[in-house]
Amino acid sequence: MYCGEGEFIMITKEKIFRINELAKKSKTEGLTEEERSEQKCLRDEYIAVMKQRTKEHLDRIIVVKDEKDGPLN
């Protein structure tokens, strides 16, 4: 299980399945301390990947301004 920073992280279908599995179990019967730790780690990975993907997407956006439209504010 990955739970660190600074390295390439990949969220696989299996990890998403496990995130959902732990969330369901948390609501129905509760989690052990080990499962809570795993859930936090997986959630942190997922959030880090989503933040990175969003940043990369926003970095590729180019704003094109037409002079007749006036200033961008």
Backbone hydrogen bonds, N-H to C=O, Kabsch-Sander energy under -0.5 kcal/mol:
donor,donor_aa,acceptor,acceptor_aa,energy
12,T,10,M,-0.8
16,I,12,T,-2.2
17,F,13,K,-2.7
18,R,14,E,-2.3
19,I,15,K,-2.7
20,N,16,I,-2.3
21,E,17,F,-2.5
22,L,18,R,-2.7
23,A,19,I,-2.1
24,K,20,N,-2.4
25,K,21,E,-2.3
26,S,22,L,-2.5
27,K,23,A,-1.6
28,T,24,K,-1.8
29,E,25,K,-2.3
30,G,25,K,-2.2
36,R,32,T,-2.4
37,S,33,E,-2.1
38,E,34,E,-2.3
39,Q,35,E,-2.8
40,K,36,R,-2.4
41,C,37,S,-2.3
42,L,38,E,-2.7
43,R,39,Q,-2.6
44,D,40,K,-2.7
45,E,41,C,-2.3
46,Y,42,L,-2.5
47,I,43,R,-2.7
48,A,44,D,-2.4
49,V,45,E,-2.4
50,M,46,Y,-2.5
51,K,47,I,-2.6
52,Q,48,A,-2.3
53,R,49,V,-2.8
54,T,50,M,-2.4
55,K,51,K,-2.5
56,E,52,Q,-2.7
57,H,53,R,-2.3
58,L,54,T,-2.8
59,D,55,K,-2.4
60,R,56,E,-0.9
60,R,57,H,-0.8
61,I,58,L,-1.1
63,V,61,I,-0.5
64,V,62,I,-0.6
65,K,63,V,-0.6
66,D,64,V,-0.5
67,E,65,K,-0.5
69,D,66,D,-1.9
70,G,67,E,-1.2
73,N,71,P,-0.7
